[in-house]
Amino acid sequence: MKQYQTKEIQEISKIICNKCGKEIAVENGRYSADVLQVEKRWNYPSDKDNEVHRFDLCEECYDAFVQTFSIPVEVR
């Protein structure tokens, strides 16, 4: 007797910049443009204790964002 199981596979089809809404296509697991992906788990004593925040920024929004920094980004 054959027994079967159903497998659900999730694949990324596109990434959407959280700031401007630009869509970045994904084909065969490859992004059509590079993105900044951020994931932060907040710890005690933060008011966001144990929350996980995630967002993606396209390169243009990243560039605009870091221009607002008082101390420039370290580039190696």
N, CA and C of each residue as an Amber inpcrd file, in Angstrom:
protein
   228
   0.8450000  -1.1700000   0.0000000   0.0000000   0.0000000   0.0000000
   0.8910000   1.2340000   0.0000000   0.5080000   2.1920000  -0.8370000
   1.2400000   3.4550000  -0.9070000   0.5500000   4.4770000  -0.0310000
   1.3620000   5.2070000   0.7090000   0.8300000   6.2960000   1.5160000
   1.4610000   7.5880000   1.0270000   0.6830000   8.6410000   1.0050000
   1.1370000   9.9200000   0.4840000   0.9900000  10.9980000   1.5500000
   1.8280000  11.9750000   1.4380000   1.6930000  13.1490000   2.2830000
   1.7040000  14.3830000   1.4010000   0.9740000  15.3920000   1.8150000
   0.9110000  16.6360000   1.0710000   1.9700000  17.5800000   1.6170000
   2.7760000  18.1490000   0.7270000   3.8110000  19.0980000   1.1310000
   3.4630000  20.4640000   0.5650000   3.5550000  21.4550000   1.4260000
   3.3150000  22.8250000   0.9860000   4.6580000  23.5420000   0.9440000
   4.9530000  24.1170000  -0.2000000   6.2210000  24.8210000  -0.3760000
   5.9270000  26.2790000  -0.6720000   6.5610000  27.1640000   0.0950000
   6.4090000  28.5900000  -0.1580000   7.6650000  29.1070000  -0.8240000
   7.4730000  29.8300000  -1.9050000   8.5800000  30.4530000  -2.6160000
   8.3040000  31.9450000  -2.7230000   9.3560000  32.7400000  -2.6580000
   9.2050000  34.1820000  -2.8170000   8.9770000  34.4720000  -4.2930000
   7.9080000  35.1980000  -4.5980000   7.6190000  35.5430000  -5.9910000
   8.0270000  36.9850000  -6.2950000   8.0160000  37.8340000  -5.2710000
   8.4660000  39.2080000  -5.4230000   8.7100000  39.7820000  -4.0400000
   9.4740000  40.8430000  -4.0030000   9.7340000  41.5780000  -2.7710000
   9.1990000  42.9830000  -2.9930000   8.5590000  43.5390000  -1.9980000
   8.0120000  44.8910000  -2.0960000   8.7270000  45.7690000  -1.0800000
   9.3130000  46.8630000  -1.5550000  10.0020000  47.8080000  -0.6740000
   8.9820000  48.3940000   0.2970000   9.2810000  48.2920000   1.5870000
   8.3630000  48.8050000   2.6010000   8.2080000  50.3180000   2.5480000
   9.1890000  51.0410000   2.0060000   9.1150000  52.5010000   1.9990000
   8.3720000  53.0310000   0.7710000   8.7850000  52.6360000  -0.4240000
   8.2070000  53.2200000  -1.6430000   7.2160000  52.3140000  -2.3560000
   7.1790000  51.0270000  -1.9860000   6.2470000  50.1030000  -2.6190000
   6.7380000  49.4950000  -3.9190000   7.9760000  49.8020000  -4.3110000
   8.5350000  49.2450000  -5.5520000   8.5740000  47.7220000  -5.4560000
   8.1710000  47.0600000  -6.5430000   8.2010000  45.6080000  -6.5920000
   9.5070000  45.1380000  -7.2220000  10.1410000  44.1860000  -6.5760000
  11.3880000  43.6030000  -7.0650000  11.0730000  42.1500000  -7.4100000
  11.1370000  41.8320000  -8.6810000  10.7790000  40.4890000  -9.1480000
  11.7990000  39.4640000  -8.6850000  11.3140000  38.2410000  -8.5040000
  12.1720000  37.1130000  -8.1580000  11.8970000  36.0230000  -9.1810000
  12.9510000  35.5800000  -9.8590000  12.8110000  34.5140000 -10.8440000
  13.8350000  33.4340000 -10.5460000  13.3570000  32.2000000 -10.4250000
  14.2180000  31.0600000 -10.1070000  15.0380000  31.3090000  -8.8450000
  14.4260000  31.9630000  -7.8660000  15.0950000  32.2140000  -6.6030000
  16.0850000  33.3620000  -6.6120000  16.1600000  34.0970000  -7.7320000
  17.1040000  35.2080000  -7.8380000  16.3500000  36.5290000  -7.9190000
  16.8210000  37.4940000  -7.1350000  16.2110000  38.8270000  -7.1410000
  16.6670000  39.5880000  -8.3780000  15.7620000  40.3820000  -8.9630000
  16.1340000  41.1840000 -10.1320000  16.9210000  42.4270000  -9.7190000
  16.9110000  42.7800000  -8.4420000  17.6880000  43.8920000  -7.8950000
  18.0160000  43.5490000  -6.4500000  19.0450000  44.1510000  -5.9220000
  19.4290000  43.8700000  -4.5400000  18.5410000  44.6530000  -3.5800000
  18.3510000  44.1180000  -2.3940000  17.5210000  44.7590000  -1.3710000
  18.2010000  44.6430000  -0.0130000  17.8680000  45.5720000   0.8690000
  18.2880000  45.4790000   2.2650000  17.1620000  44.7850000   3.0100000
  17.4680000  43.6520000   3.6370000  16.4830000  42.9210000   4.4160000
  16.8760000  43.0250000   5.8850000  15.9690000  43.5260000   6.7030000
  16.2420000  43.7420000   8.1200000  15.2710000  42.9110000   8.9410000
  15.8000000  42.2270000   9.9570000  14.9740000  41.5220000  10.9270000
  15.5460000  41.8040000  12.3050000  14.7090000  42.2770000  13.2030000
  15.1480000  42.6420000  14.5470000  14.2030000  42.0530000  15.5780000
  14.7380000  41.2500000  16.4940000  13.9720000  40.7810000  17.6500000
  14.3090000  41.7020000  18.8110000  13.2990000  42.3970000  19.3120000
  13.4910000  43.3450000  20.4020000  13.5780000  42.6020000  21.7240000
  14.4220000  43.0900000  22.6140000  14.6510000  42.4600000  23.9070000
  14.2340000  43.3720000  25.0520000  14.2100000  42.8150000  26.2330000
  13.9570000  43.5770000  27.4580000  15.0990000  44.5560000  27.6320000
  14.8900000  45.7870000  28.0050000  13.6930000  46.4320000  28.5170000
  12.9150000  47.2230000  27.4680000  13.0290000  46.8740000  26.2100000
  12.2930000  47.5890000  25.1720000  10.7760000  47.4560000  25.3770000
  10.0280000  48.4720000  24.9590000   8.5650000  48.3740000  24.9740000
   8.0810000  47.3420000  23.9530000   8.9560000  46.9420000  23.0440000
   8.6230000  45.9520000  22.0140000   9.1750000  44.5770000  22.3920000
   9.4030000  44.3400000  23.6760000  10.0390000  43.1200000  24.1720000
   9.5070000  41.8680000  23.4730000  10.4210000  41.1480000  22.8380000
  10.1900000  39.8750000  22.1570000   9.3920000  39.9860000  20.8500000
   9.1120000  41.1950000  20.3740000   8.5040000  41.3510000  19.0530000
   9.5940000  41.2220000  17.9960000   9.2320000  40.6750000  16.8460000
  10.1540000  40.5830000  15.7160000   9.6430000  41.5270000  14.6320000
  10.4790000  42.4760000  14.2300000  10.1240000  43.4230000  13.1700000
  10.9590000  43.0890000  11.9380000  10.3210000  43.0710000  10.7640000
  11.0110000  42.7780000   9.5060000  10.6030000  43.8140000   8.4690000
  11.5750000  44.2120000   7.6390000  11.2370000  45.0660000   6.5010000
  12.3070000  44.9360000   5.4300000  11.9240000  45.3360000   4.2060000
  12.8200000  45.3110000   3.0500000  12.8610000  46.7010000   2.4450000
  14.0470000  47.1190000   2.0220000  14.2130000  48.4020000   1.3390000
  14.9280000  48.1770000   0.0150000  14.4140000  48.8240000  -1.0430000
  15.1260000  48.8000000  -2.3170000  16.3950000  49.6470000  -2.1640000
  17.2950000  49.5420000  -3.1160000  18.5710000  50.2520000  -3.0050000
  18.3870000  51.7700000  -2.9700000  17.4450000  52.2870000  -3.7510000
  17.2140000  53.7320000  -3.7740000  16.7270000  54.2300000  -2.4080000
  15.8150000  53.5040000  -1.7830000  15.3050000  53.9160000  -0.4660000
  16.3880000  53.7500000   0.6030000  17.2140000  52.7230000   0.4730000
  18.3400000  52.5690000   1.3950000  19.2670000  53.7790000   1.3030000
  19.6120000  54.1730000   0.0600000  20.5170000  55.3150000  -0.1320000
  19.9340000  56.5830000   0.4900000  18.6390000  56.8210000   0.2790000
  17.9930000  58.0100000   0.8490000  17.9700000  57.9270000   2.3740000
  17.7280000  56.7500000   2.9200000  17.6610000  56.5480000   4.3620000
  19.0000000  56.8520000   5.0310000  20.0820000  56.2750000   4.5060000
  21.3800000  56.4650000   5.1650000  21.8940000  57.8960000   5.0190000
  21.3860000  58.6470000   4.0530000  21.7610000  60.0540000   3.9210000
  21.2710000  60.8790000   5.1140000  20.2900000  60.3660000   5.8540000
  19.7570000  61.0800000   7.0120000  20.5760000  60.8390000   8.2800000
  21.5500000  59.9390000   8.2350000  22.3470000  59.5950000   9.4170000
  23.2910000  60.7280000   9.7970000  23.4460000  60.9860000  11.0800000
  24.4260000  61.9580000  11.5680000  25.8470000  61.4400000  11.3930000
  26.0070000  60.1360000  11.5620000  27.3060000  59.4840000  11.3800000
  27.1860000  58.6060000  10.1420000  28.0480000  58.8140000   9.1400000
  27.9190000  58.0490000   7.8900000  28.0710000  56.5450000   8.1040000
  27.4750000  55.8050000   7.2030000  27.6060000  54.3390000   7.1920000
  29.0720000  53.9890000   6.9330000  29.5770000  53.0000000   7.6300000
  30.9390000  52.5150000   7.3870000  30.9220000  51.6290000   6.1570000
  31.7140000  51.9420000   5.1750000  31.7890000  51.1690000   3.9370000
  33.1810000  50.5640000   3.8470000  33.2670000  49.2840000   3.5800000
  34.5690000  48.5970000   3.4730000  34.7880000  48.1130000   2.0710000
